[in-house]
Amino acid sequence: MARASKRLKEVMWRYGTSIVVLMIAFALTKILWPAIQPAPVPLFFAAIVAAFWGGFGPGLFISIASALTIDFFFVQPYDHFEWSGPNLVRMVVFITVSSLVSWLNTTRKRLIDERSQLLRQIEGFNEDLKNEVKKATEELTQTNDALLKTQQHLARSERLAVIGQMAASLAHEVGTPLNAISGHLELLSVNQANDSESRRRVRIIRQQLDSIVSTVKRLLEWTHNRNTSFEPVDVEKLIKEVLWLVGPTLEKHSIAANLVSERRLPLIESNREGLQQVFLNLINNSVDAMPNGGRITITTRLAPSGNAEIDFQDTGSGIDREHIEHLFEPMWTTKPSGGGFGLAIARETLAEHSGDIQVIESQDIGAGFRLVMPVKQRASAVLRDEEAMSHVA
């Protein structure tokens, strides 16, 4: 019903407009008749305009009306119709011209519509192609990222394999002197049984010897499948113990260290010895970066994501931006001495905890590292590697 009503309004509009055009042409012919007679040109153009604007129906209607108007008003004898040969020829000419104009205009509109439809289809094809290219580009980017991470993991694994070979040799060479040192410590502890300060010093030395042995064992384990033991650890308490342990070193280098707890951390399932080694490595790096003294600030917090975050920040010489991407590569270092293993081992240790270590690049002065560890049950690092390989495949 609505469609029929719309169609009726369109027909009435075309015919009404054509009649208005006829009336205007008639008025112009009346006014200009002394100058244009005996050719009523405006009425001829009225038929053409009606055919062009309204189509075949209005064009035919105005053509007949124009021919009759010319015969009635502008051909002698005036004021009556005469069905003569010239009138019939004039009417046929009007109808033929208006029909031709109407056909040409209809053809023109059809071509324009077809061109518009073709352009819309091309635009649709272009949009679809653009979306497909965008989707393929995103998938390729994701695949390349996964491949890059896998390649980096394989490169780290190869370097850690070299570390394992070096550690095996190191363990053999270091084992004998360590046993000798341990035996002499036992003798010292017996001889100084009544000196509490000496016993405390001997105990500290023995603890550090145990730490060296543990470190060598950990280096040996990098090339083997191992089951690292995890237990609930009070991380903040462990940090305080590490700071007490390195206290003499910090004092010697005029370095102040403090622990800031923004929010008390719960116990975290972790490997105590592994975390202690990570903390020691980061503190030792800060000490090397501050030969003339400075400050180390360790900040702990429970992030909104539920992860535990531990920031190590110092006021040392900082890190050059071009060195950041190499910091965690085994056997890469900017120090004149050292093997470049500390941060590489730290990253592997954090990976065992389903966590990560990141460089804090927004530092105005010095260097900063952020350790991120999940508080809840840790995921399997092996499973993550398999998922990455599967994604690349």
C-alpha positions in Angstrom: 0.0 0.0 0.0 2.8 2.4 0.9 4.6 1.5 -2.2 1.6 2.2 -4.4 1.0 5.5 -2.7 4.6 6.5 -3.3 4.3 5.5 -6.9 1.1 7.6 -7.3 2.8 10.7 -5.8 5.7 10.3 -8.1 3.4 10.1 -11.2 1.4 13.1 -10.1 4.7 15.0 -9.5 6.0 14.3 -13.0 2.8 15.1 -14.7 2.2 18.2 -12.6 5.7 19.5 -13.3 5.2 18.9 -17.0 2.0 20.9 -17.0 3.8 23.8 -15.2 6.5 23.6 -17.9 3.8 23.8 -20.6 2.2 26.8 -19.0 5.5 28.6 -18.7 6.3 27.8 -22.3 2.9 29.1 -23.4 3.4 32.4 -21.5 6.8 32.9 -23.1 5.4 32.2 -26.5 2.7 34.7 -26.0 5.2 37.3 -24.9 7.8 36.6 -27.6 5.4 35.8 -30.4 5.9 39.1 -32.3 9.6 38.4 -32.4 9.6 34.6 -33.0 6.5 34.0 -35.2 5.7 31.9 -37.1 7.8 29.3 -35.0 6.5 28.7 -31.4 9.9 27.5 -30.1 9.2 27.5 -26.4 6.3 25.1 -26.8 8.5 22.7 -28.7 11.1 22.8 -26.0 8.4 22.3 -23.4 7.7 18.9 -25.0 11.4 18.1 -24.9 11.8 19.2 -21.3 8.7 17.1 -20.3 10.1 14.1 -22.0 13.5 14.5 -20.4 12.2 15.2 -16.9 9.0 13.1 -16.7 9.7 10.3 -19.1 7.7 8.9 -22.0 4.2 9.4 -20.5 4.5 13.1 -19.6 6.5 13.7 -22.7 3.8 12.2 -24.9 1.1 14.1 -23.0 2.9 17.5 -23.3 3.8 16.9 -27.0 0.1 16.4 -27.9 -0.9 19.4 -25.7 1.8 21.6 -27.2 0.7 20.7 -30.8 -3.0 21.4 -30.0 -2.0 24.7 -28.2 0.0 25.9 -31.2 -2.9 25.0 -33.5 -5.5 26.8 -31.3 -3.6 29.9 -30.4 -0.8 30.5 -32.9 -2.0 29.1 -36.3 -4.7 30.8 -38.4 -7.6 30.7 -38.1 -7.2 31.3 -34.4 -9.2 30.0 -31.5 -10.3 26.7 -33.0 -8.8 23.3 -33.9 -8.3 22.3 -37.4 -7.2 18.7 -38.2 -5.1 19.6 -41.2 -2.1 17.9 -42.7 0.4 20.4 -41.3 -1.1 20.0 -37.8 -0.8 16.3 -38.0 2.8 16.5 -39.2 3.6 19.0 -36.4 2.0 16.6 -33.8 3.9 13.6 -35.2 7.2 15.6 -35.1 6.5 16.6 -31.5 5.7 13.1 -30.4 8.7 11.6 -32.3 11.2 14.1 -30.8 9.7 13.7 -27.2 9.8 9.9 -27.6 13.4 9.9 -28.8 14.4 12.3 -25.9 12.5 10.1 -23.4 14.2 6.9 -24.7 17.7 8.6 -24.6 17.1 9.9 -21.1 15.8 6.4 -19.9 18.9 4.8 -21.4 21.1 7.4 -19.8 19.5 6.8 -16.4 19.9 3.0 -16.8 23.6 3.4 -17.6 24.1 5.7 -14.7 22.3 3.2 -12.3 24.4 0.4 -13.7 27.6 2.3 -13.3 26.6 3.3 -9.7 25.8 -0.3 -8.9 29.1 -1.4 -10.4 30.9 1.2 -8.4 29.2 0.0 -5.2 30.1 -3.6 -6.0 33.7 -2.5 -6.6 33.8 -0.6 -3.4 32.4 -3.6 -1.6 35.0 -5.8 -3.2 37.7 -3.3 -2.2 36.4 -3.3 1.4 36.3 -7.1 1.5 39.8 -7.3 0.1 41.0 -4.7 2.6 39.5 -6.6 5.5 41.0 -9.9 4.2 44.5 -8.2 3.8 44.2 -6.7 7.3 43.2 -10.1 8.8 46.0 -11.9 7.0 48.5 -9.2 8.1 47.4 -9.6 11.7 47.7 -13.4 11.5 51.1 -13.1 9.9 52.2 -10.6 12.5 51.1 -12.9 15.3 52.8 -15.9 13.7 56.0 -13.9 13.2 55.9 -12.8 16.9 55.4 -16.4 18.0 58.2 -17.6 15.7 60.5 -14.8 17.0 59.8 -15.8 20.6 60.4 -19.4 19.8 63.7 -18.6 18.0 64.8 -16.5 21.0 63.9 -19.3 23.3 65.9 -21.8 21.2 68.9 -19.4 21.1 68.8 -19.0 24.9 68.5 -22.8 25.2 71.6 -23.2 23.0 73.6 -20.7 25.1 72.4 -22.4 28.3 73.6 -25.7 27.0 77.0 -24.1 26.6 76.7 -22.9 30.2 76.0 -26.5 31.2 79.1 -27.7 29.6 81.1 -25.0 31.2 79.5 -25.7 34.6 80.4 -29.4 34.4 84.0 -28.5 34.0 83.7 -25.8 36.6 82.2 -28.2 39.1 85.1 -30.6 38.7 87.7 -27.9 39.1 86.0 -26.2 42.0 84.9 -29.3 43.9 88.3 -30.2 45.4 89.2 -26.7 46.8 85.7 -26.4 48.2 86.1 -29.6 50.1 89.4 -28.4 51.5 88.0 -25.1 52.5 85.0 -26.9 54.2 87.4 -29.1 56.1 89.5 -26.2 57.4 86.3 -24.4 58.4 85.3 -27.4 60.5 88.7 -27.2 62.3 88.3 -23.5 62.9 84.8 -24.0 64.4 86.3 -26.6 66.8 89.3 -24.5 67.7 87.2 -21.3 68.2 84.4 -23.1 70.1 84.3 -20.4 72.8 84.4 -17.4 70.5 80.8 -16.6 69.4 81.9 -14.0 66.9 84.3 -16.4 65.2 81.6 -19.1 65.1 79.2 -16.6 63.5 81.8 -15.7 60.9 82.5 -19.3 60.2 78.7 -20.0 59.9 78.4 -17.1 57.3 81.4 -18.5 55.3 79.9 -22.0 55.4 76.5 -20.6 54.1 78.2 -18.9 51.3 80.1 -22.0 50.4 76.8 -23.9 50.3 75.5 -21.1 48.1 78.4 -21.6 45.7 77.8 -25.3 45.6 74.1 -24.7 45.0 74.9 -22.3 42.2 77.2 -24.8 40.5 74.5 -27.5 40.8 71.9 -25.1 39.3 74.2 -24.4 36.3 74.6 -28.2 35.8 70.8 -28.6 35.8 70.2 -26.1 32.9 70.8 -28.9 30.4 68.7 -31.5 32.2 65.1 -32.0 32.8 64.7 -31.2 36.5 61.9 -30.9 39.0 62.6 -27.7 41.0 61.1 -27.9 44.5 58.6 -25.2 45.3 57.4 -24.1 48.8 55.5 -21.2 50.3 58.1 -18.3 50.7 57.8 -15.0 52.5 59.4 -12.9 49.7 59.8 -9.8 51.8 61.5 -11.7 54.6 63.8 -13.3 52.0 64.7 -9.8 50.7 65.6 -8.7 54.2 67.8 -11.7 54.7 69.6 -11.0 51.4 70.1 -7.3 52.4 71.6 -8.4 55.7 73.8 -10.9 53.8 75.2 -8.2 51.4 75.3 -5.6 54.1 79.1 -5.5 54.4 79.5 -5.1 50.7 77.0 -2.3 50.5 78.6 -0.5 53.4 82.0 -0.9 51.8 80.8 0.8 48.6 78.8 3.5 50.5 75.5 2.2 49.2 72.2 2.5 51.1 69.5 0.0 50.6 65.9 -0.1 51.8 62.8 -2.2 51.3 59.5 -0.5 50.7 56.4 -2.6 51.0 53.4 -0.9 49.3 51.2 -3.8 50.1 52.0 -6.8 52.2 52.6 -9.8 49.9 51.1 -13.2 50.7 53.3 -16.3 50.8 54.3 -17.3 47.2 54.9 -20.8 45.9 58.5 -20.5 44.7 62.0 -21.9 44.9 63.7 -20.1 47.7 67.3 -20.7 46.5 66.4 -19.6 43.0 64.8 -16.3 44.1 67.7 -15.6 46.5 70.1 -16.0 43.6 68.0 -13.6 41.4 68.0 -11.0 44.2 71.7 -11.3 44.7 72.4 -11.0 41.0 70.3 -7.8 40.8 72.0 -6.2 43.9 75.5 -7.1 42.6 74.7 -5.5 39.3 73.6 -2.3 41.1 76.8 -2.3 43.2 78.9 -2.6 40.0 76.9 0.4 38.6 77.6 2.6 41.6 81.3 2.6 42.4 81.1 5.9 44.2 78.0 5.1 46.3 74.3 5.5 45.8 71.0 4.0 46.8 69.1 0.8 46.0 65.3 0.8 46.6 63.4 -2.5 46.5 59.6 -2.1 46.3 57.1 -4.9 46.7 53.4 -4.7 45.8 50.4 -6.8 45.0 49.3 -5.6 41.5 45.6 -5.2 40.5 46.1 -8.2 38.2 46.8 -10.3 41.3 50.5 -10.8 40.5 53.3 -10.0 42.9 55.6 -7.3 41.6 59.1 -6.6 43.0 61.0 -3.5 41.7 64.8 -3.2 42.1 65.9 0.4 41.3 69.3 2.0 41.8 70.9 5.4 41.2 73.8 4.1 39.2 74.9 4.8 35.6 71.8 3.3 34.0 71.4 1.2 30.9 71.9 2.4 27.3 68.7 1.9 25.3 70.4 -0.1 22.6 71.6 -2.6 25.2 68.2 -3.4 26.6 67.3 -6.0 24.0 70.5 -8.0 24.8 70.4 -7.8 28.6 68.9 -11.3 29.1 71.1 -13.1 26.5 73.5 -15.5 28.1 77.2 -14.6 27.8 76.4 -11.0 26.8 77.7 -8.3 29.1 79.0 -4.7 29.1 81.2 -5.3 32.1 85.0 -5.6 31.6 84.8 -8.8 33.6 82.0 -11.4 34.1 80.3 -14.1 32.1 77.0 -12.4 31.4 75.0 -15.2 33.0 73.2 -13.3 35.9 70.2 -11.8 34.1 69.9 -14.8 31.8 69.6 -17.1 34.8 67.3 -14.6 36.4 64.9 -14.8 33.4 65.0 -18.6 33.4 64.3 -18.7 37.1 61.3 -16.3 36.8 60.1 -18.4 33.9 60.1 -21.5 36.2 57.8 -19.5 38.5 55.5 -18.6 35.5 56.7 -15.1 35.9 58.9 -12.6 34.1 61.6 -10.0 34.6 61.4 -6.6 32.8 63.5 -3.5 32.4 61.8 -0.4 33.8 62.5 2.1 31.0 60.8 5.1 32.6 63.6 5.7 35.0 65.0 9.2 35.1 68.2 8.1 36.7 69.9 4.7 37.3 68.5 1.3 36.3 65.4 -0.6 37.3 64.1 -4.1 37.0 60.6 -5.4 37.7 60.0 -9.0 38.8 56.5 -10.3 38.2 55.3 -13.6 39.7 51.8 -15.0 40.0 50.6 -15.5 43.6 48.4 -18.4 42.7 49.4 -21.8 41.4 52.2 -21.6 38.8 51.7 -22.8 35.2 54.0 -25.3 33.6 56.8 -23.6 31.6 57.1 -26.7 29.4 53.5 -26.4 28.5 53.9 -22.8 27.5 56.8 -23.7 25.2 54.7 -26.5 23.6 51.9 -24.1 23.0 54.2 -21.6 21.4 55.6 -24.2 19.1 52.1 -25.4 18.2 51.0 -21.8 17.4 54.0 -21.4 15.1 53.2 -24.7 13.4 
